[in-house]
């Protein structure tokens, strides 16, 4: 087969700061998916994009080409049949203690909206929704399209793995970016996320763009740029898209890991749970409902009165899980205590995430197993007064030889000051909205 373009010419164009025309972008991603562009050539192109960037037209063309590499899902029959009023989805750019998808999907489904939540696994310091849910005995992540549609019709919410046919170019390219130091590129992050979400076929999408030490975007300016890029991609593809910029300087909630985050999610669905998790869950639910034309609902009420819990239980059971089964617990634990009296002014999300990862809750490679019970429990949040010797963190694992390296990761994570700054209760979870 004679190829339309030469990969080296495409690489040189971007290396020298030029813009790639849409036909070259379409070709290079198709050829890479087919194996006609070699891994080392795509590595060079990804690095050139990382260093030189892309304009909005290039990013849009790159996204369209990744969508075109695979199949597109269609949930319109759910709405046309009257089974559900609309379809809405949410995506988080990843964080520490970010279990929001678990209470959010059933909460939004309470109001008649179908929530097809295609989720992923954790890698490095950020947790994965599927890893968390697989700590529920019997629960399965892999569903056929027919099973997804039936569950959306009957229950209203599904959280499962994306099929291999959805944006395969992205799956192949992401694995390459992960090992070539090109993950933290706004054009590549935006197109990776949005190609899958647009191909998924949802009518509306709310993006949770994390900002802070535990996120890919460390500062507001970068987060705004990523959010604006993704919102424009979604809107341009006919998907009603909104982004919330949310704080990830400290972990969300009081649990980081897998089973411990499921338990905290159940607490939220039962009308309790940490205030920051509840706040973000309700804020994202309100955005998803508004995008679906529902503006008079109070999502917090559905958490308090048990309706969201009813959908959760039905969703877990529909995927083979037992919502009443005890969750796995780690066999070993160690406590980290405050070294002095004062106020906890900082609890670094990244360091806590790395500690949880080293305890066995995360993976360094996609094929690595995870421990369901491993993780970190937080006993204080920034703004809280603490005393010397008071527990700050509990480390959980099945393999106690992991404690030493987890403690190393936590060095400097907790900062206790002798004088109180502004109360932790004043810390905003939602920082900005991009429409």
PAKEZA-241284 format. One record per residue (C-alpha): residue number from 1; residue in three letters; y, x, z. Coordinates in Angstrom, 2 decimals. Example, Ala and Ser with C-alpha at 12.3 -4.5 7.8 and 13.67 -1.06 7.14 Angstrom:
PAKEZA-241284
{seq:1; type:ala; y:-4.50; x:12.30; z:7.80}
{seq:2; type:ser; y:-1.06; x:13.67; z:7.14}
***
This chain:
PAKEZA-241284
{seq:1; type:unk; y:0.00; x:0.00; z:0.00}
{seq:2; type:unk; y:3.41; x:1.33; z:-1.00}
{seq:3; type:unk; y:5.93; x:0.98; z:1.83}
{seq:4; type:unk; y:9.48; x:-0.26; z:1.19}
{seq:5; type:unk; y:11.14; x:2.42; z:3.29}
{seq:6; type:unk; y:10.48; x:5.83; z:4.79}
{seq:7; type:unk; y:10.30; x:5.97; z:8.59}
{seq:8; type:unk; y:12.03; x:9.35; z:8.65}
{seq:9; type:unk; y:15.04; x:7.91; z:6.81}
{seq:10; type:unk; y:15.29; x:5.07; z:9.34}
{seq:11; type:unk; y:15.11; x:7.55; z:12.22}
{seq:12; type:unk; y:17.80; x:9.77; z:10.67}
{seq:13; type:unk; y:20.14; x:6.83; z:10.15}
{seq:14; type:unk; y:20.02; x:5.87; z:13.81}
{seq:15; type:unk; y:19.93; x:9.48; z:15.01}
{seq:16; type:unk; y:23.24; x:10.06; z:13.23}
{seq:17; type:unk; y:24.83; x:6.92; z:14.69}
{seq:18; type:unk; y:24.46; x:4.62; z:11.69}
{seq:19; type:unk; y:23.66; x:0.92; z:11.77}
{seq:20; type:unk; y:20.23; x:-0.15; z:10.53}
{seq:21; type:unk; y:20.30; x:-2.97; z:7.96}
{seq:22; type:unk; y:18.18; x:-6.06; z:8.73}
{seq:23; type:unk; y:15.65; x:-5.32; z:5.99}
{seq:24; type:unk; y:14.95; x:-1.85; z:7.43}
{seq:25; type:unk; y:14.57; x:-3.27; z:10.93}
{seq:26; type:unk; y:12.17; x:-5.96; z:9.69}
{seq:27; type:unk; y:10.15; x:-3.35; z:7.83}
{seq:28; type:unk; y:9.94; x:-0.74; z:10.59}
{seq:29; type:unk; y:8.69; x:-3.21; z:13.23}
{seq:30; type:unk; y:6.19; x:-4.77; z:10.86}
{seq:31; type:unk; y:4.98; x:-1.34; z:9.72}
{seq:32; type:unk; y:4.72; x:-0.14; z:13.33}
{seq:33; type:unk; y:2.66; x:-3.20; z:14.27}
{seq:34; type:unk; y:0.38; x:-2.55; z:11.28}
{seq:35; type:unk; y:0.06; x:1.14; z:12.14}
{seq:36; type:unk; y:1.96; x:2.37; z:9.07}
{seq:37; type:unk; y:4.67; x:3.86; z:11.30}
{seq:38; type:unk; y:3.16; x:6.43; z:13.66}
{seq:39; type:unk; y:3.61; x:6.43; z:17.43}
{seq:40; type:unk; y:5.61; x:9.66; z:17.32}
{seq:41; type:unk; y:7.93; x:8.17; z:14.70}
{seq:42; type:unk; y:8.59; x:5.03; z:16.73}
{seq:43; type:unk; y:9.07; x:7.25; z:19.80}
{seq:44; type:unk; y:11.79; x:9.14; z:17.94}
{seq:45; type:unk; y:13.42; x:5.91; z:16.77}
{seq:46; type:unk; y:13.33; x:4.41; z:20.29}
{seq:47; type:unk; y:15.02; x:7.53; z:21.67}
{seq:48; type:unk; y:17.63; x:7.40; z:18.90}
{seq:49; type:unk; y:18.35; x:3.77; z:19.82}
{seq:50; type:unk; y:18.45; x:4.72; z:23.52}
{seq:51; type:unk; y:21.06; x:7.40; z:22.81}
{seq:52; type:unk; y:23.04; x:5.78; z:19.98}
{seq:53; type:unk; y:22.76; x:2.10; z:20.84}
{seq:54; type:unk; y:22.81; x:-0.91; z:18.50}
{seq:55; type:unk; y:25.48; x:-3.40; z:17.52}
{seq:56; type:unk; y:24.96; x:-7.15; z:17.98}
{seq:57; type:unk; y:23.78; x:-7.70; z:14.40}
{seq:58; type:unk; y:21.14; x:-4.97; z:14.77}
{seq:59; type:unk; y:19.93; x:-6.37; z:18.10}
{seq:60; type:unk; y:19.64; x:-9.86; z:16.61}
{seq:61; type:unk; y:17.71; x:-8.52; z:13.62}
{seq:62; type:unk; y:15.44; x:-6.45; z:15.91}
{seq:63; type:unk; y:14.73; x:-9.55; z:18.00}
{seq:64; type:unk; y:13.95; x:-11.69; z:14.93}
{seq:65; type:unk; y:11.58; x:-9.01; z:13.62}
{seq:66; type:unk; y:9.66; x:-8.89; z:16.90}
{seq:67; type:unk; y:9.35; x:-12.68; z:16.93}
{seq:68; type:unk; y:8.10; x:-12.59; z:13.34}
{seq:69; type:unk; y:5.35; x:-10.12; z:14.30}
{seq:70; type:unk; y:3.37; x:-12.90; z:15.99}
{seq:71; type:unk; y:2.98; x:-16.60; z:16.59}
{seq:72; type:unk; y:5.48; x:-19.12; z:17.94}
{seq:73; type:unk; y:4.63; x:-21.74; z:20.53}
{seq:74; type:unk; y:5.81; x:-25.34; z:20.31}
{seq:75; type:unk; y:6.12; x:-27.70; z:23.27}
{seq:76; type:unk; y:8.18; x:-30.33; z:21.45}
{seq:77; type:unk; y:5.30; x:-32.84; z:21.54}
{seq:78; type:unk; y:5.68; x:-33.06; z:25.33}
{seq:79; type:unk; y:9.23; x:-34.32; z:24.91}
{seq:80; type:unk; y:8.64; x:-36.44; z:21.81}
{seq:81; type:unk; y:5.76; x:-38.23; z:23.51}
{seq:82; type:unk; y:7.86; x:-38.95; z:26.59}
{seq:83; type:unk; y:5.49; x:-37.02; z:28.85}
{seq:84; type:unk; y:8.37; x:-34.73; z:29.87}
{seq:85; type:unk; y:12.13; x:-35.06; z:29.45}
{seq:86; type:unk; y:12.76; x:-31.44; z:28.38}
{seq:87; type:unk; y:11.37; x:-27.90; z:28.54}
{seq:88; type:unk; y:13.06; x:-25.15; z:30.54}
{seq:89; type:unk; y:12.13; x:-21.61; z:31.46}
{seq:90; type:unk; y:13.47; x:-18.80; z:33.63}
{seq:91; type:unk; y:13.18; x:-15.02; z:33.31}
{seq:92; type:unk; y:14.00; x:-12.34; z:35.86}
{seq:93; type:unk; y:14.71; x:-8.76; z:34.85}
{seq:94; type:unk; y:12.62; x:-7.65; z:37.84}
{seq:95; type:unk; y:13.24; x:-6.76; z:41.43}
{seq:96; type:unk; y:11.80; x:-6.16; z:44.89}
{seq:97; type:unk; y:10.57; x:-9.19; z:46.81}
{seq:98; type:unk; y:11.41; x:-11.35; z:43.81}
{seq:99; type:unk; y:8.96; x:-14.21; z:44.24}
{seq:100; type:unk; y:11.43; x:-16.84; z:42.96}
{seq:101; type:unk; y:9.24; x:-18.04; z:40.06}
{seq:102; type:unk; y:6.62; x:-19.31; z:42.51}
{seq:103; type:unk; y:8.73; x:-21.99; z:44.24}
{seq:104; type:unk; y:11.07; x:-22.48; z:41.26}
{seq:105; type:unk; y:8.59; x:-23.70; z:38.63}
{seq:106; type:unk; y:7.19; x:-26.57; z:40.73}
{seq:107; type:unk; y:10.67; x:-27.42; z:42.03}
{seq:108; type:unk; y:12.10; x:-27.97; z:38.55}
{seq:109; type:unk; y:8.97; x:-29.87; z:37.45}
{seq:110; type:unk; y:9.66; x:-32.46; z:40.20}
{seq:111; type:unk; y:12.45; x:-33.81; z:37.98}
{seq:112; type:unk; y:10.30; x:-34.42; z:34.91}
{seq:113; type:unk; y:11.09; x:-31.13; z:33.16}
{seq:114; type:unk; y:8.20; x:-29.09; z:31.73}
{seq:115; type:unk; y:8.30; x:-25.47; z:32.92}
{seq:116; type:unk; y:6.11; x:-23.16; z:30.77}
{seq:117; type:unk; y:6.50; x:-19.97; z:32.78}
{seq:118; type:unk; y:4.84; x:-17.09; z:30.92}
{seq:119; type:unk; y:4.85; x:-14.20; z:33.37}
{seq:120; type:unk; y:3.76; x:-10.59; z:33.63}
{seq:121; type:unk; y:2.34; x:-7.97; z:35.95}
{seq:122; type:unk; y:4.14; x:-5.40; z:38.04}
{seq:123; type:unk; y:4.65; x:-1.80; z:37.03}
{seq:124; type:unk; y:6.20; x:0.81; z:39.28}
{seq:125; type:unk; y:8.45; x:-0.48; z:42.06}
{seq:126; type:unk; y:8.93; x:-4.00; z:40.65}
{seq:127; type:unk; y:6.39; x:-6.68; z:41.46}
{seq:128; type:unk; y:4.54; x:-8.91; z:39.01}
{seq:129; type:unk; y:4.26; x:-12.69; z:39.31}
{seq:130; type:unk; y:0.67; x:-12.74; z:38.06}
{seq:131; type:unk; y:-0.37; x:-10.09; z:40.60}
{seq:132; type:unk; y:1.09; x:-12.20; z:43.39}
{seq:133; type:unk; y:-0.65; x:-15.40; z:42.30}
{seq:134; type:unk; y:-3.99; x:-13.67; z:41.80}
{seq:135; type:unk; y:-4.10; x:-13.20; z:45.56}
{seq:136; type:unk; y:-4.75; x:-16.98; z:45.77}
{seq:137; type:unk; y:-8.56; x:-17.38; z:45.80}
{seq:138; type:unk; y:-9.85; x:-18.69; z:42.47}
{seq:139; type:unk; y:-6.51; x:-18.77; z:40.65}
{seq:140; type:unk; y:-6.59; x:-17.58; z:37.04}
{seq:141; type:unk; y:-3.77; x:-16.31; z:34.85}
{seq:142; type:unk; y:-5.38; x:-16.67; z:31.40}
{seq:143; type:unk; y:-5.03; x:-20.14; z:29.87}
{seq:144; type:unk; y:-5.49; x:-21.36; z:26.33}
{seq:145; type:unk; y:-2.61; x:-23.09; z:24.57}
{seq:146; type:unk; y:-4.47; x:-26.39; z:24.94}
{seq:147; type:unk; y:-4.86; x:-25.83; z:28.69}
{seq:148; type:unk; y:-1.17; x:-24.99; z:29.01}
{seq:149; type:unk; y:-0.12; x:-28.16; z:27.19}
{seq:150; type:unk; y:-2.45; x:-30.35; z:29.26}
{seq:151; type:unk; y:-1.18; x:-28.84; z:32.51}
{seq:152; type:unk; y:2.45; x:-29.22; z:31.46}
{seq:153; type:unk; y:1.81; x:-32.85; z:30.60}
{seq:154; type:unk; y:-0.10; x:-33.68; z:33.79}
{seq:155; type:unk; y:1.51; x:-31.39; z:36.38}
{seq:156; type:unk; y:4.79; x:-30.30; z:34.79}
{seq:157; type:unk; y:4.59; x:-26.58; z:35.56}
{seq:158; type:unk; y:2.39; x:-23.69; z:34.56}
{seq:159; type:unk; y:2.61; x:-19.99; z:35.44}
{seq:160; type:unk; y:0.29; x:-17.91; z:33.30}
{seq:161; type:unk; y:-0.08; x:-14.82; z:31.14}
{seq:162; type:unk; y:1.37; x:-14.72; z:27.66}
{seq:163; type:unk; y:-1.21; x:-14.68; z:24.90}
{seq:164; type:unk; y:-1.74; x:-11.58; z:22.79}
{seq:165; type:unk; y:-0.33; x:-13.35; z:19.74}
{seq:166; type:unk; y:3.17; x:-13.70; z:21.18}
{seq:167; type:unk; y:5.50; x:-10.94; z:19.89}
{seq:168; type:unk; y:2.76; x:-8.27; z:19.56}
{seq:169; type:unk; y:5.33; x:-5.78; z:18.29}
{seq:170; type:unk; y:7.07; x:-6.00; z:21.64}
{seq:171; type:unk; y:3.86; x:-5.45; z:23.58}
{seq:172; type:unk; y:3.10; x:-2.33; z:21.58}
{seq:173; type:unk; y:6.66; x:-1.03; z:21.71}
{seq:174; type:unk; y:7.06; x:-1.66; z:25.45}
{seq:175; type:unk; y:4.00; x:0.45; z:26.24}
{seq:176; type:unk; y:5.52; x:3.24; z:24.15}
{seq:177; type:unk; y:8.95; x:2.96; z:25.80}
{seq:178; type:unk; y:7.35; x:3.15; z:29.22}
{seq:179; type:unk; y:5.91; x:6.60; z:28.53}
{seq:180; type:unk; y:8.86; x:8.00; z:26.52}
{seq:181; type:unk; y:11.73; x:7.39; z:28.96}
{seq:182; type:unk; y:13.37; x:4.72; z:26.82}
{seq:183; type:unk; y:12.95; x:1.62; z:29.01}
{seq:184; type:unk; y:16.56; x:1.53; z:30.28}
{seq:185; type:unk; y:18.17; x:0.64; z:26.94}
{seq:186; type:unk; y:20.16; x:-2.59; z:26.80}
{seq:187; type:unk; y:19.37; x:-3.32; z:23.12}
{seq:188; type:unk; y:15.64; x:-2.72; z:23.72}
{seq:189; type:unk; y:15.54; x:-4.61; z:27.04}
{seq:190; type:unk; y:17.42; x:-7.60; z:25.61}
{seq:191; type:unk; y:15.34; x:-7.85; z:22.46}
{seq:192; type:unk; y:12.09; x:-7.37; z:24.38}
{seq:193; type:unk; y:12.84; x:-10.22; z:26.78}
{seq:194; type:unk; y:14.39; x:-12.59; z:24.29}
{seq:195; type:unk; y:11.81; x:-12.15; z:21.53}
{seq:196; type:unk; y:9.10; x:-13.43; z:23.88}
{seq:197; type:unk; y:11.21; x:-16.22; z:25.33}
{seq:198; type:unk; y:12.41; x:-17.49; z:21.93}
{seq:199; type:unk; y:8.86; x:-17.30; z:20.53}
{seq:200; type:unk; y:7.68; x:-19.27; z:23.55}
{seq:201; type:unk; y:9.54; x:-22.30; z:22.20}
{seq:202; type:unk; y:11.40; x:-23.52; z:25.29}
{seq:203; type:unk; y:14.53; x:-25.66; z:24.79}
{seq:204; type:unk; y:16.53; x:-23.89; z:27.49}
{seq:205; type:unk; y:16.38; x:-20.62; z:29.38}
{seq:206; type:unk; y:18.03; x:-19.35; z:32.55}
{seq:207; type:unk; y:18.09; x:-15.59; z:33.03}
{seq:208; type:unk; y:18.14; x:-13.91; z:36.43}
{seq:209; type:unk; y:19.74; x:-10.52; z:35.74}
{seq:210; type:unk; y:19.30; x:-8.30; z:38.78}
{seq:211; type:unk; y:22.00; x:-5.82; z:39.86}
{seq:212; type:unk; y:21.58; x:-2.98; z:42.35}
{seq:213; type:unk; y:19.32; x:-0.14; z:43.43}
{seq:214; type:unk; y:16.10; x:-2.12; z:42.99}
{seq:215; type:unk; y:16.99; x:-3.30; z:39.46}
{seq:216; type:unk; y:17.10; x:-1.66; z:36.02}
{seq:217; type:unk; y:20.84; x:-2.40; z:35.93}
{seq:218; type:unk; y:22.44; x:-0.50; z:38.81}
{seq:219; type:unk; y:26.02; x:-1.70; z:38.31}
{seq:220; type:unk; y:27.81; x:-4.93; z:37.42}
{seq:221; type:unk; y:29.21; x:-3.66; z:34.12}
{seq:222; type:unk; y:25.74; x:-2.85; z:32.75}
{seq:223; type:unk; y:24.33; x:-6.13; z:34.07}
{seq:224; type:unk; y:27.16; x:-8.09; z:32.42}
{seq:225; type:unk; y:26.50; x:-6.36; z:29.11}
{seq:226; type:unk; y:22.77; x:-7.10; z:29.29}
{seq:227; type:unk; y:23.40; x:-10.72; z:30.30}
{seq:228; type:unk; y:25.96; x:-11.27; z:27.55}
{seq:229; type:unk; y:23.64; x:-9.75; z:24.95}
{seq:230; type:unk; y:20.70; x:-11.95; z:25.98}
{seq:231; type:unk; y:22.77; x:-15.13; z:26.25}
{seq:232; type:unk; y:24.13; x:-14.54; z:22.74}
{seq:233; type:unk; y:20.62; x:-13.89; z:21.38}
{seq:234; type:unk; y:19.29; x:-17.08; z:22.92}
{seq:235; type:unk; y:22.23; x:-19.23; z:21.84}
{seq:236; type:unk; y:22.05; x:-17.80; z:18.33}
{seq:237; type:unk; y:18.38; x:-18.83; z:18.15}
{seq:238; type:unk; y:19.14; x:-22.40; z:19.24}
{seq:239; type:unk; y:18.02; x:-21.99; z:22.86}
{seq:240; type:unk; y:20.47; x:-23.17; z:25.53}
{seq:241; type:unk; y:20.83; x:-19.96; z:27.55}
{seq:242; type:unk; y:22.61; x:-19.08; z:30.80}
{seq:243; type:unk; y:22.45; x:-15.94; z:32.95}
{seq:244; type:unk; y:23.02; x:-15.46; z:36.67}
{seq:245; type:unk; y:23.82; x:-11.95; z:37.89}
{seq:246; type:unk; y:22.12; x:-11.62; z:41.29}
{seq:247; type:unk; y:22.04; x:-8.99; z:44.01}
{seq:248; type:unk; y:19.12; x:-6.58; z:44.15}
{seq:249; type:unk; y:20.62; x:-3.93; z:46.43}
{seq:250; type:unk; y:18.33; x:-5.15; z:49.21}
{seq:251; type:unk; y:14.93; x:-6.87; z:48.87}
{seq:252; type:unk; y:14.80; x:-10.63; z:48.44}
{seq:253; type:unk; y:13.42; x:-12.40; z:51.47}
{seq:254; type:unk; y:11.39; x:-10.76; z:54.21}
{seq:255; type:unk; y:8.16; x:-9.99; z:52.32}
{seq:256; type:unk; y:7.41; x:-7.47; z:49.55}
{seq:257; type:unk; y:3.92; x:-7.35; z:48.04}
{seq:258; type:unk; y:1.48; x:-9.90; z:46.68}
{seq:259; type:unk; y:-0.18; x:-12.24; z:49.20}
{seq:260; type:unk; y:2.75; x:-11.83; z:51.61}
{seq:261; type:unk; y:5.14; x:-13.05; z:48.89}
{seq:262; type:unk; y:2.91; x:-16.02; z:48.12}
{seq:263; type:unk; y:3.01; x:-16.97; z:51.79}
{seq:264; type:unk; y:6.79; x:-16.70; z:51.84}
{seq:265; type:unk; y:6.98; x:-18.88; z:48.72}
{seq:266; type:unk; y:4.82; x:-21.51; z:50.42}
{seq:267; type:unk; y:7.20; x:-21.38; z:53.40}
{seq:268; type:unk; y:10.11; x:-22.12; z:51.04}
{seq:269; type:unk; y:8.21; x:-25.00; z:49.45}
{seq:270; type:unk; y:7.56; x:-26.35; z:52.95}
{seq:271; type:unk; y:11.31; x:-26.57; z:53.55}
{seq:272; type:unk; y:11.72; x:-23.24; z:55.38}
{seq:273; type:unk; y:11.72; x:-19.62; z:54.28}
{seq:274; type:unk; y:14.46; x:-16.96; z:54.20}
{seq:275; type:unk; y:17.97; x:-18.19; z:53.35}
{seq:276; type:unk; y:18.45; x:-15.81; z:50.39}
{seq:277; type:unk; y:15.20; x:-16.91; z:48.70}
{seq:278; type:unk; y:16.10; x:-20.56; z:49.17}
{seq:279; type:unk; y:19.65; x:-19.99; z:47.90}
{seq:280; type:unk; y:18.53; x:-18.29; z:44.69}
{seq:281; type:unk; y:15.69; x:-20.75; z:44.06}
{seq:282; type:unk; y:18.07; x:-23.70; z:44.37}
{seq:283; type:unk; y:20.77; x:-22.03; z:42.25}
{seq:284; type:unk; y:18.36; x:-21.26; z:39.41}
{seq:285; type:unk; y:16.83; x:-24.74; z:39.63}
{seq:286; type:unk; y:20.28; x:-26.33; z:39.35}
{seq:287; type:unk; y:21.01; x:-24.26; z:36.22}
{seq:288; type:unk; y:17.65; x:-25.16; z:34.64}
{seq:289; type:unk; y:18.14; x:-28.85; z:35.38}
{seq:290; type:unk; y:21.71; x:-28.84; z:34.06}
{seq:291; type:unk; y:20.54; x:-27.19; z:30.84}
{seq:292; type:unk; y:18.00; x:-30.03; z:30.58}
{seq:293; type:unk; y:20.71; x:-32.66; z:30.95}
{seq:294; type:unk; y:20.03; x:-33.41; z:34.64}
{seq:295; type:unk; y:23.25; x:-32.92; z:36.57}
{seq:296; type:unk; y:22.92; x:-35.34; z:39.49}
{seq:297; type:unk; y:19.86; x:-33.81; z:41.19}
{seq:298; type:unk; y:19.84; x:-31.86; z:44.47}
{seq:299; type:unk; y:16.95; x:-29.36; z:44.22}
{seq:300; type:unk; y:17.27; x:-28.50; z:47.91}
{seq:301; type:unk; y:16.24; x:-32.06; z:48.74}
{seq:302; type:unk; y:12.97; x:-31.71; z:46.83}
{seq:303; type:unk; y:12.16; x:-28.62; z:48.92}
{seq:304; type:unk; y:12.88; x:-30.47; z:52.15}
{seq:305; type:unk; y:10.98; x:-33.68; z:51.38}
{seq:306; type:unk; y:7.74; x:-32.09; z:50.13}
{seq:307; type:unk; y:7.87; x:-33.10; z:46.45}
{seq:308; type:unk; y:8.00; x:-29.48; z:45.26}
{seq:309; type:unk; y:5.07; x:-28.61; z:47.51}
{seq:310; type:unk; y:3.03; x:-31.43; z:45.95}
{seq:311; type:unk; y:3.61; x:-29.96; z:42.47}
{seq:312; type:unk; y:2.78; x:-26.44; z:43.73}
{seq:313; type:unk; y:-0.56; x:-27.59; z:45.09}
{seq:314; type:unk; y:-1.38; x:-29.42; z:41.85}
{seq:315; type:unk; y:-0.34; x:-26.38; z:39.76}
{seq:316; type:unk; y:-2.48; x:-23.97; z:41.78}
{seq:317; type:unk; y:-5.49; x:-26.30; z:41.70}
{seq:318; type:unk; y:-5.15; x:-26.89; z:37.95}
{seq:319; type:unk; y:-5.60; x:-23.14; z:37.40}
{seq:320; type:unk; y:-8.70; x:-22.92; z:39.60}
{seq:321; type:unk; y:-6.97; x:-21.87; z:42.80}
{seq:322; type:unk; y:-7.47; x:-23.26; z:46.28}
{seq:323; type:unk; y:-4.05; x:-24.00; z:47.81}
{seq:324; type:unk; y:-5.63; x:-24.39; z:51.25}
{seq:325; type:unk; y:-7.60; x:-21.12; z:51.25}
{seq:326; type:unk; y:-6.43; x:-18.32; z:53.58}
{seq:327; type:unk; y:-4.59; x:-15.57; z:51.74}
{seq:328; type:unk; y:-5.90; x:-11.99; z:51.88}
{seq:329; type:unk; y:-4.60; x:-9.81; z:54.71}
{seq:330; type:unk; y:-4.36; x:-6.03; z:54.81}
{seq:331; type:unk; y:-6.79; x:-4.27; z:57.14}
{seq:332; type:unk; y:-4.26; x:-1.69; z:58.40}
{seq:333; type:unk; y:-0.62; x:-1.80; z:59.47}
{seq:334; type:unk; y:2.09; x:0.56; z:60.74}
{seq:335; type:unk; y:5.55; x:-0.20; z:62.08}
{seq:336; type:unk; y:8.83; x:1.53; z:61.25}
{seq:337; type:unk; y:11.38; x:1.17; z:64.06}
{seq:338; type:unk; y:15.15; x:1.57; z:64.37}
{seq:339; type:unk; y:16.17; x:5.02; z:65.57}
{seq:340; type:unk; y:19.41; x:3.89; z:67.25}
{seq:341; type:unk; y:21.37; x:0.84; z:68.41}
{seq:342; type:unk; y:23.78; x:-0.65; z:65.92}
{seq:343; type:unk; y:24.03; x:-2.83; z:62.86}
{seq:344; type:unk; y:21.74; x:-2.51; z:59.87}
{seq:345; type:unk; y:24.22; x:-1.91; z:57.06}
{seq:346; type:unk; y:21.80; x:-1.03; z:54.24}
{seq:347; type:unk; y:18.15; x:-1.58; z:53.37}
{seq:348; type:unk; y:17.62; x:-0.02; z:49.98}
{seq:349; type:unk; y:15.61; x:-2.24; z:47.65}
{seq:350; type:unk; y:14.34; x:0.58; z:45.45}
{seq:351; type:unk; y:12.97; x:2.62; z:48.37}
{seq:352; type:unk; y:11.26; x:-0.42; z:49.88}
{seq:353; type:unk; y:9.80; x:-1.25; z:46.46}
{seq:354; type:unk; y:8.41; x:2.26; z:46.05}
{seq:355; type:unk; y:6.91; x:2.12; z:49.56}
{seq:356; type:unk; y:5.18; x:-1.18; z:48.74}
{seq:357; type:unk; y:3.91; x:0.31; z:45.48}
{seq:358; type:unk; y:2.52; x:3.37; z:47.28}
{seq:359; type:unk; y:0.80; x:1.14; z:49.83}
{seq:360; type:unk; y:-1.20; x:-0.40; z:46.99}
{seq:361; type:unk; y:0.82; x:-3.52; z:46.09}
{seq:362; type:unk; y:1.84; x:-2.10; z:42.69}
{seq:363; type:unk; y:0.50; x:0.09; z:39.94}
{seq:364; type:unk; y:1.50; x:3.29; z:38.15}
{seq:365; type:unk; y:-0.48; x:2.38; z:35.00}
{seq:366; type:unk; y:-1.16; x:-1.07; z:33.58}
{seq:367; type:unk; y:-4.90; x:-0.70; z:34.11}
{seq:368; type:unk; y:-4.59; x:0.19; z:37.82}
{seq:369; type:unk; y:-5.87; x:-2.37; z:40.37}
{seq:370; type:unk; y:-3.60; x:-3.73; z:43.09}
{seq:371; type:unk; y:-4.32; x:-4.63; z:46.71}
{seq:372; type:unk; y:-3.68; x:-8.30; z:47.41}
{seq:373; type:unk; y:-2.77; x:-7.73; z:51.06}
{seq:374; type:unk; y:-0.65; x:-4.58; z:50.72}
{seq:375; type:unk; y:3.12; x:-4.56; z:51.06}
{seq:376; type:unk; y:6.06; x:-4.44; z:53.42}
{seq:377; type:unk; y:7.34; x:-7.03; z:55.89}
{seq:378; type:unk; y:11.03; x:-6.88; z:56.84}
{seq:379; type:unk; y:12.11; x:-7.69; z:60.39}
{seq:380; type:unk; y:15.86; x:-7.26; z:59.82}
{seq:381; type:unk; y:18.32; x:-7.63; z:56.94}
{seq:382; type:unk; y:21.73; x:-5.99; z:56.41}
{seq:383; type:unk; y:24.23; x:-7.44; z:58.87}
{seq:384; type:unk; y:21.68; x:-7.83; z:61.68}
{seq:385; type:unk; y:22.19; x:-6.11; z:65.04}
{seq:386; type:unk; y:19.25; x:-3.89; z:66.01}
{seq:387; type:unk; y:18.22; x:-1.85; z:69.04}
{seq:388; type:unk; y:16.57; x:1.56; z:69.16}
{seq:389; type:unk; y:12.81; x:1.12; z:68.99}
{seq:390; type:unk; y:13.06; x:-2.36; z:67.47}
{seq:391; type:unk; y:10.70; x:-2.95; z:64.53}
{seq:392; type:unk; y:12.48; x:-2.82; z:61.17}
{seq:393; type:unk; y:9.52; x:-2.83; z:58.79}
{seq:394; type:unk; y:5.77; x:-3.36; z:58.95}
{seq:395; type:unk; y:3.71; x:-1.46; z:56.36}
{seq:396; type:unk; y:0.48; x:-3.10; z:55.18}
{seq:397; type:unk; y:-2.47; x:-1.59; z:53.31}
{seq:398; type:unk; y:-6.27; x:-1.46; z:53.19}
{seq:399; type:unk; y:-6.16; x:2.33; z:52.81}
{seq:400; type:unk; y:-4.38; x:4.02; z:55.75}
{seq:401; type:unk; y:-4.11; x:7.34; z:53.94}
{seq:402; type:unk; y:-1.30; x:5.68; z:51.96}
{seq:403; type:unk; y:1.00; x:5.34; z:54.99}
{seq:404; type:unk; y:2.36; x:8.90; z:54.84}
{seq:405; type:unk; y:3.67; x:8.64; z:51.28}
{seq:406; type:unk; y:5.07; x:5.16; z:51.94}
{seq:407; type:unk; y:7.02; x:6.52; z:54.90}
{seq:408; type:unk; y:8.33; x:9.32; z:52.68}
{seq:409; type:unk; y:9.63; x:6.71; z:50.23}
{seq:410; type:unk; y:11.45; x:4.94; z:53.07}
{seq:411; type:unk; y:13.41; x:8.00; z:54.21}
{seq:412; type:unk; y:17.06; x:6.97; z:54.16}
{seq:413; type:unk; y:16.25; x:3.39; z:53.15}
{seq:414; type:unk; y:17.52; x:1.81; z:56.38}
{seq:415; type:unk; y:21.04; x:2.71; z:57.51}
{seq:416; type:unk; y:22.11; x:1.71; z:61.03}
{seq:417; type:unk; y:25.80; x:2.04; z:61.87}
{seq:418; type:unk; y:27.26; x:1.95; z:65.39}
{seq:419; type:unk; y:29.94; x:-0.58; z:64.44}
{seq:420; type:unk; y:29.43; x:-3.93; z:62.75}
{seq:421; type:unk; y:30.69; x:-4.42; z:59.18}
{seq:422; type:unk; y:30.95; x:-7.89; z:57.64}
{seq:423; type:unk; y:28.02; x:-10.11; z:58.57}
{seq:424; type:unk; y:24.95; x:-10.01; z:56.36}
{seq:425; type:unk; y:25.27; x:-13.79; z:56.12}
{seq:426; type:unk; y:28.37; x:-13.21; z:53.97}
{seq:427; type:unk; y:26.43; x:-11.31; z:51.32}
{seq:428; type:unk; y:26.32; x:-13.30; z:48.09}
{seq:429; type:unk; y:23.01; x:-13.56; z:46.29}
{seq:430; type:unk; y:24.49; x:-14.96; z:43.06}
{seq:431; type:unk; y:27.32; x:-12.67; z:41.94}
{seq:432; type:unk; y:28.39; x:-14.11; z:38.58}
{seq:433; type:unk; y:27.38; x:-16.59; z:35.88}
{seq:434; type:unk; y:27.39; x:-15.79; z:32.16}
{seq:435; type:unk; y:27.29; x:-18.68; z:29.67}
***
